[in-house]
């Protein structure tokens, strides 16, 4: 390790160690420039669970499922001529009798411009696919697409169902067969089979008790742990492999990559692409979800993109410099009340860019 790289590692190490007591019980942080890992370390432990964080720790990625799995598979289908951005459930002949969701295009779902409400406890209606679809259909009755950008889990739950219909596979199997196997990803999967001791625990909540080894998100959990908005698990190394291959055009086509990672909603003051949060200049009038991309930091270049996960996870990629930052934590252990991860992500990304772009 060169002196310059060691200085950079020491800066990150000091920042992480001083932050952990406030941010989370522990975490894994990976920083890379292209294929080369510059920093890959894990910190922390949970004494009462006899759990220690290591670079092999598997985390519940929560909403990282949206860009990594659901958006990626959608673009693979677009690349293969099986799907179009302008397609709707109605034009595809899907979900007969559910006319409200029939009007929502793939474009509006992937870019969070469908007008669907941010979230609903769909499992209160029933714990079946049909119950979830009917719940989303009811929400879609008042949805007007392309008016504002409003981040919604419902967009990606519905997109996951569309993918299942088009592939004839459950979303977890579509992910494995269409993406994971091709990239050689061994740990990024739904319904992880790793020993529980290797998986970071999440929240202790309600009738479920200590959630450990199964998805934290309730809508995903009550639909079997597989959904378009949440359910993917991974270690940091597999995420880095995915990210590096992604920016090199080895996951989806170069044309699809450029489409997915450029702002889709500038006309309504938004900052999302088709699956990703994009670092863009602040417009005079912004949509409700514009500030979701602020996690990327204060000095990161415009065009950097990424996503966050409710459990305390994030990925950030600057395609021009090939800088990749993966932050994996279980900040929701033992409860979801601690929000200090929000500032930590920004300050860590600031440290990375102030060091690596000089």
Residue pairs with C-beta under 8 A, 6 or more apart in sequence:
1 9
5 38
8 38
8 39
8 355
8 356
9 38
9 39
9 41
11 351
11 355
12 29
12 31
12 39
12 41
12 348
12 351
12 352
13 41
15 347
15 348
15 351
16 27
16 29
16 41
16 43
16 348
17 43
19 340
19 344
19 347
20 26
20 27
20 43
20 44
22 338
22 340
23 329
23 331
23 338
23 340
23 341
23 344
24 44
24 312
24 329
24 330
24 331
24 333
24 338
24 341
25 44
25 45
25 46
25 53
25 330
25 333
26 42
26 43
26 44
26 45
26 46
26 52
26 53
26 200
26 329
26 330
27 42
27 43
27 44
27 53
27 312
27 327
27 328
27 329
28 40
28 41
28 42
28 53
28 54
28 55
28 57
28 59
28 235
28 236
28 326
28 327
28 328
28 329
29 39
29 40
29 41
29 42
29 236
29 325
29 326
29 327
29 328
29 348
30 37
30 39
30 40
30 236
30 237
30 239
30 240
30 324
30 325
30 326
31 37
31 38
31 39
31 40
31 323
31 324
31 325
31 326
31 352
32 38
32 240
32 243
32 244
32 322
32 323
32 324
32 325
33 321
33 322
33 323
33 324
33 356
34 244
34 322
34 324
35 244
37 240
38 356
40 55
40 236
40 237
41 55
42 53
42 54
42 55
42 57
43 53
44 52
44 53
45 51
45 52
45 53
46 201
46 333
49 201
49 212
50 197
51 197
51 200
51 201
53 200
55 235
55 236
55 237
56 198
56 235
57 198
57 199
57 200
57 235
57 328
58 187
58 192
58 194
58 198
58 199
58 200
58 233
58 234
58 235
59 199
59 200
59 233
59 234
59 235
59 311
59 312
59 313
59 328
59 329
59 330
60 199
60 200
60 202
60 215
60 216
60 233
60 309
60 311
60 313
60 330
61 68
61 230
61 232
61 233
61 234
61 239
61 309
61 311
61 313
61 328
62 216
62 217
62 230
62 309
62 310
62 311
62 313
63 153
63 229
63 230
63 307
63 308
63 309
63 310
64 232
64 234
64 239
64 307
64 308
64 309
64 313
64 314
64 315
65 156
65 227
65 228
65 229
65 230
65 231
65 232
65 309
66 156
66 228
66 229
66 275
66 307
67 260
67 275
67 276
67 307
67 315
68 188
68 232
68 234
68 239
68 242
68 307
68 315
69 171
69 175
69 179
69 190
69 228
69 232
70 156
70 159
70 160
70 163
70 171
70 228
70 229
70 275
71 110
71 159
71 260
71 274
71 275
71 276
72 179
72 246
72 251
72 252
72 275
73 163
73 167
73 171
73 174
73 175
73 178
73 179
74 83
74 106
74 110
74 159
74 162
74 163
74 274
74 275
75 252
75 253
75 256
75 259
75 260
75 274
76 178
76 179
76 252
77 83
77 163
77 166
77 167
78 84
78 85
78 256
79 252
79 253
79 256
82 166
83 106
83 166
84 106
85 105
85 106
85 107
85 110
85 274
86 105
86 106
86 107
87 105
87 106
88 102
88 103
88 104
88 105
88 106
89 95
89 98
89 101
89 102
89 104
89 158
89 162
90 99
90 102
90 103
92 162
92 165
92 166
94 161
94 162
94 165
95 101
95 102
95 133
95 137
95 161
98 133
98 134
98 137
99 137
100 137
100 138
100 139
100 140
100 141
100 143
101 133
101 136
101 137
101 140
101 158
103 140
103 145
104 114
104 116
104 140
104 143
104 145
104 158
105 114
105 145
106 159
106 162
107 113
107 264
107 274
108 114
108 115
108 145
108 146
108 155
109 155
109 156
109 158
109 159
109 162
110 155
110 159
110 264
110 274
110 275
111 149
111 264
111 265
111 270
111 272
111 273
111 274
112 149
112 150
112 151
112 152
112 155
112 265
112 270
112 272
112 289
113 145
113 146
113 147
113 148
113 149
113 150
113 264
113 265
113 268
113 270
113 272
114 140
114 143
114 145
114 152
114 154
114 155
115 140
115 142
115 143
115 144
115 145
115 146
115 147
115 148
115 150
116 136
116 139
116 140
116 143
116 150
116 152
116 154
116 155
116 158
117 139
117 143
117 150
117 152
117 154
118 150
118 151
118 152
118 153
118 154
119 152
119 153
119 154
119 219
120 135
120 136
120 139
120 154
121 218
121 219
122 131
122 132
122 135
122 136
122 154
122 157
122 219
122 222
122 223
123 132
123 218
123 219
123 221
123 222
123 223
125 131
125 132
125 134
125 135
126 132
127 222
127 223
129 161
129 223
132 157
132 161
132 219
132 223
133 158
133 161
136 154
136 157
136 158
139 154
146 268
147 268
148 268
148 269
148 270
148 287
148 288
149 265
149 268
149 269
149 270
149 271
149 272
149 287
149 288
149 289
149 290
150 287
150 288
150 289
151 272
151 288
151 289
151 292
153 219
153 229
153 230
154 229
155 229
156 227
156 228
156 229
157 219
157 227
157 228
157 229
158 228
159 228
160 171
160 226
160 227
160 228
160 229
161 228
163 171
163 174
163 228
164 170
164 171
164 174
167 174
167 178
169 177
170 226
171 190
171 226
171 227
171 228
171 231
172 189
172 190
172 191
172 226
172 231
175 189
175 190
175 232
176 189
179 185
179 251
180 188
180 189
183 241
183 242
183 245
183 250
183 251
184 241
185 234
185 238
185 241
185 242
186 238
187 194
187 233
187 234
187 235
187 237
187 238
188 232
188 233
188 234
188 235
188 238
188 239
188 242
189 232
189 233
189 234
190 225
190 226
190 231
190 232
190 233
191 225
191 226
191 231
192 199
192 213
192 233
194 213
194 233
196 212
196 213
199 212
199 213
199 233
200 328
200 329
200 330
200 333
201 210
201 211
201 212
201 213
201 330
201 333
202 211
202 212
202 216
202 311
202 330
202 332
202 333
203 211
203 216
203 332
203 333
203 334
203 335
203 336
204 210
204 211
204 333
204 334
204 335
205 211
205 335
205 336
208 221
214 221
214 225
215 221
215 225
215 230
215 231
215 233
216 230
216 310
216 311
216 332
217 227
217 229
217 230
217 231
217 310
219 227
219 229
219 230
220 226
220 227
220 229
220 230
220 231
225 231
230 309
230 310
235 328
236 326
236 328
239 315
239 326
239 328
240 324
240 326
242 251
243 315
243 317
243 324
243 326
244 322
244 324
245 251
246 252
246 257
246 317
247 257
247 317
247 319
247 322
249 257
251 257
252 260
259 273
259 274
260 273
260 274
260 275
260 276
261 273
261 276
261 278
261 303
261 305
261 319
262 273
262 278
262 303
263 270
263 271
263 272
263 273
263 278
263 280
264 270
264 272
264 273
264 274
265 271
265 272
265 287
266 280
266 283
268 287
269 283
269 284
269 285
269 286
269 287
269 290
270 286
270 287
270 289
270 290
271 277
271 278
271 279
271 280
271 286
271 289
271 290
271 291
271 292
271 293
272 278
272 289
272 292
272 293
273 305
275 307
276 305
276 306
276 307
277 292
277 293
277 295
277 296
277 305
277 306
277 307
277 308
278 293
278 303
278 304
278 305
279 293
279 296
279 300
279 301
279 302
279 303
279 304
279 305
280 293
280 302
281 302
282 290
283 290
292 308
293 305
293 306
294 346
295 306
295 308
295 314
295 316
295 342
295 345
295 346
295 349
296 304
296 305
296 306
296 316
296 346
296 349
297 316
297 345
297 346
297 347
297 348
297 349
297 350
297 352
297 353
298 346
298 350
299 350
299 353
299 354
300 316
300 318
300 349
300 350
300 353
301 318
301 320
301 321
301 353
301 357
303 318
303 319
303 320
304 316
304 317
304 318
304 319
305 316
305 317
305 319
306 314
306 315
306 316
306 317
306 325
307 314
307 315
308 314
308 345
310 332
310 336
311 329
311 330
311 331
311 332
312 327
312 328
312 329
312 330
312 331
312 332
312 341
313 327
313 328
313 329
314 325
314 326
314 327
314 345
315 324
315 325
315 326
315 327
316 323
316 324
316 325
316 345
316 349
317 323
317 324
317 325
318 324
318 353
321 356
321 357
323 352
323 353
323 356
323 357
325 348
325 349
325 352
327 344
327 345
327 348
329 341
331 338
331 340
331 341
332 338
